Amino acid sequence: MKGRSAEPRDFEAVTTLLELLGRKEVTDETRDRCREIYAAQVSDPGSDHLVVENDEGEIVGFCSLLGAAGN
């Protein structure tokens, strides 16, 4: 297992994990907007988004660490 910062290219894998946890499904109609939001979030310097890859390089975990407003 290896942890690293999430990147825009991880969108599909992270979306799949979040949907498995009960997050609303991303559809063809919402995919582009969701991808834009995800890309903005993973590039936000006030937060960090992490993924965990298994030994085969598959993303098997995701975590968001959000900074406090005003800091």
C-alpha positions in Angstrom: 0.0 0.0 0.0 1.1 3.5 -0.8 -0.4 6.9 0.1 -0.1 10.0 -2.0 -1.9 13.3 -2.8 -4.9 12.9 -5.0 -4.6 14.2 -8.6 -7.1 15.2 -11.2 -6.5 11.9 -13.0 -7.8 10.0 -10.0 -11.4 11.3 -10.5 -13.0 8.1 -11.8 -11.5 5.9 -9.0 -12.3 8.4 -6.3 -15.9 8.8 -7.6 -16.4 5.1 -7.6 -15.2 4.9 -3.9 -17.5 7.7 -2.8 -20.5 6.2 -4.6 -19.8 2.9 -2.8 -20.0 4.9 0.5 -23.4 6.3 -0.5 -22.5 9.5 -2.3 -25.0 10.4 -5.1 -24.0 8.7 -8.4 -22.2 10.8 -11.0 -24.1 10.6 -14.3 -23.3 11.5 -17.8 -25.2 14.7 -17.3 -23.2 15.6 -14.1 -19.8 14.2 -14.9 -18.1 17.2 -16.4 -19.2 19.6 -13.6 -18.2 17.0 -11.0 -14.8 16.6 -12.6 -14.4 20.4 -12.5 -15.3 20.6 -8.8 -13.0 17.7 -8.0 -10.0 19.3 -9.9 -10.6 22.5 -8.0 -10.7 20.8 -4.7 -7.5 18.7 -5.2 -5.6 21.8 -6.2 -6.9 23.9 -3.3 -3.8 24.9 -1.2 -6.0 25.1 1.9 -6.8 21.4 2.0 -5.3 18.1 1.1 -6.9 15.1 -0.6 -5.2 11.7 -0.2 -5.5 8.4 -2.0 -4.2 5.0 -1.1 -3.1 2.6 -3.8 -2.8 -1.2 -3.3 0.3 -3.1 -4.6 -1.3 -3.3 -8.1 -1.7 0.5 -8.3 -5.5 0.5 -7.8 -6.9 3.3 -5.6 -8.6 1.7 -2.6 -8.9 4.6 -0.2 -9.6 8.3 -0.2 -9.5 11.0 2.5 -10.1 14.8 2.4 -8.4 17.0 5.0 -10.0 20.4 4.9 -8.4 23.5 6.4 -10.4 25.7 8.8 -12.0 28.8 7.2 -9.9 32.0 7.7 -6.6 30.2 8.3 
